[in-house]
Amino acid sequence: MSEISIPLIQKLDSKKELKFIQLIFVDINGIPKGMEIPMTRYEEAVKEGIAFDGSSISGFQEIEDSDLIFKADPSTFAEVPWERVARVYGYIYKDKEPYWADSRAILKNLLDELGERGISAYIGPEPEFYFFKRNGSWELHLPDVGGYFDIINLDKARDIKREIALYMPYFGLIPEVLHHEVGRAQHEIDFRFDNALKTADNIISFKYIVKAVGEMHGLYATFMPKPVYGMPGNGMHLHISLWEGDKNLFMGEKGISKTAMYFIGGILEHARALTALTNPTVNSYKRLVPDYEAPVYISWGYGNRSALIRIPASWGKGARIEYRCPDPSANPYLAFTAILKAGIDGIENEIEPSAYVEENVYEMSEKAREELGIGTLPENLKEALRELKKDKLLKRALGKAYRNFASYKEKEWADYIKYVDENGIPRDTKKVTEWELERYFYF
């Protein structure tokens, strides 16, 4: 990673003296971790870094070899408007070298490689979430009964969403659309696409804002993929495009380009292994069932929301693809790394996308899907990890962090199986267990 210039504290509110700054990174799950230092140490955090013990961070070092350094990335500095504190993302080092399990650095390295070829990757996410009330148990109370695009009386969280949107620019996010989702008490706030690294940061910031504002109103926000059985899950559709300067490489004369087609081909080729990173929890596969438009069939189409990848109607410079299976429990840095690597593989090897379909894939017969070569995504985390283990390209993209990710997730699956076996629950149940709520509700 190149050395970063140091524009220290910017745009400070003169009426509010900041006393502390939070140094933010994520663990192997994409869960924000960090520490707080006095603002007087900020320059030190940028130039020399702040030492910390990484032995208890999921997917990081063992206890006998755990001394790590956090160096702040000053371009990510942001004030928290409701507290006298600031936040900043950064990179992790070990023995003065970039730390191989730092997922933000993994994505940055890939983007630097693309940058050397004159290519930039842009991603726009659509993370969905629920607001719940709790009564001290895992009985979840829905604070509204609204449905898709309901407004006024049925959308009880409309003022909360507006408050979230007003806070978002403080963190560099530009809100675009606020609306009620399909599920009761389920919502979505879309924000402007950006380069892949900034978007990954923005996802972490967005989840923080939503949870914090919800808490101010006595509500719990969850991005858990499937918090309630029988209700829609939380997805995170990703809109992806590649650019060369101001030229959108996905833009074609009559729609999308051949480059975009090959990119789709690469994702479809690696789709089953990708789910281990885009849908990385036991609970993710409770969402990936043929209901509520959650994609399970490996296919693509133009306006088809039952397909895994669709091409939205907006063409010209807005040409892009929409990848529909990811969910908000993904570590966005690792997920973006894997998705972009798979797509670039498709471009480099000119992989033509198969399984084109404009019909509702869920209503097709199994025989019809077979004739079109439409495969299925893994049915559970164990199957997804098995597919990732076989995918040499994606393992190389993750580098040494693959081992940490795989071992952590294999243990996660083993813990789940132990729980369901001990409680007499069918292993293939699609119902949401208390084990999942305990583990994923606060993701």
Secondary structure by P-SEA (a helix, b strand, c coil): ccbbbbbcccccccccccccccccccccccccccccccccaaaaaacbbbbbbcccccccccccccbbbbbbccccccccccccbbbbbbbbbccccccccaaaaaaaaaaaaaaaacbbbbbbbbccccccccccccccccccccccccccccccaaaaaaaaaaacccccccccbbbbccccccbbbbbbbccaaaaaaaaaaaaaaaaaaaaaacbbbbcccccccccccbbbbbbbbbbccccccccccccccaaaaaaaaaaaacccccccccccccccccccccccccccccccccccccccbbbcccccccbbbbbcccccccaaaaaaaaaaaaaaaaaaaccccccccccccccccaaaaaaaccccccccaaaaaaaaaacaaaaaaaccaaaaaaaaaaaaaaaaaaaaaaaccccccccccaaaaaccccc
